[in-house]
Each structure stands twice: as structure tokens, then as C-alpha cells.
């Protein structure tokens, strides 16, 4: 036994390659419980998500999955591969679209294009990464897209002052509230 300790984490800013597409695995099959629980926890009383009889009379013929669940799942599928323990903060979302509905029983798959990145001018040891997320259902139909701007850590080996930088096994650094916009 080597005694080596390996910590699962996402990628640091300097490990992310602009223009690369990361395909996330595994996919996620949506259940009725997912939709009802998420919808009620977030106080979204939209009948289209909760009322089967009412929804049957709509053009969709059934309840649809809450689009905020879809957005959250799309981002969530990327975390282990890209940002687990290496993100400082989400800075914002833009260009959010839901071109096709998600239904209970759909299996969702996500991928992320690295649309851009730059070192922070005001936060040494950190950089801004622009993610372009896409989610498809089991038939390959795009059901969600969004751009997300994040503040990411530079790897401790490269960061100007690694003792001050937060990290997956060090917890938050002394100043971990972002003041910089994308």
C-alpha cells in the first residue's frame, strides 16, 4: 500500500482548455418524485407541473418537468468533472433556453463547451471561465442550453500565493465573496 490519498475534484482554471467540450456522465432519468418535490420545494405552484388533470387539457397532454429543475440538473451534471472543489462562485447565467419540454421518464445528458476564459484582473490566483452548457434527452433532442460565468481557482502550484487560495482540502480562503463581474 502506497498510502497516497487522492481527492476527487473538478478542474482548476489552468487545467481547463478553451474550445474543449466535456461530455458528462452518467445521465439522469427524471422521476415524478423529482418534479413534484423540486416544484413544491421552490414554491412554484404552476399547474403544468403539478396538476395531471389540468395538464392533460394542454397542448402537451401531460405534466411537464419544471424548467428550473432542468437547468439545475444540467449544471449539476457538470460539477464532478469541472468545478467540484475548484469553483469560487457562479457569477451569472445568460442565454438560458428550453427549446423542447422535459417529461417524467426522460433521461437527460449534458455536455459543456468551454466558451472562454481569462485570468482575473482583481483576484490573484483566480480566473473567469465561461461555460456553454447543453442538455439533450434520450432521443438527442436539445432540451436546455445556458451560458454560465464562473470564478475558478488557479491550481495551487501556479497560484501566486497558494497558502491564501481556497482549495478542496483547505476550505474557503480569507476573502471568498466575488466582487468581479464577467
Buried (B, 14 or more C-beta within 10 A) or exposed (E): EEEEEEEEBBBBBBBBEEEEEBEBEEBBEBEEEBBBEBBEEEEBEEEBBBEEEEBEEEEEEEBBBBBBBBBEBBBEBBEBBBBBBBBBBBBEBEEBEBEBBBBBEBEBBBBBBBBBBEEBEEBEBBBBBBBBBBBBBEEEEEBBBBBBBBBBBBBBEBBEEBEEBBBBEEEEBEEBEBEBEB
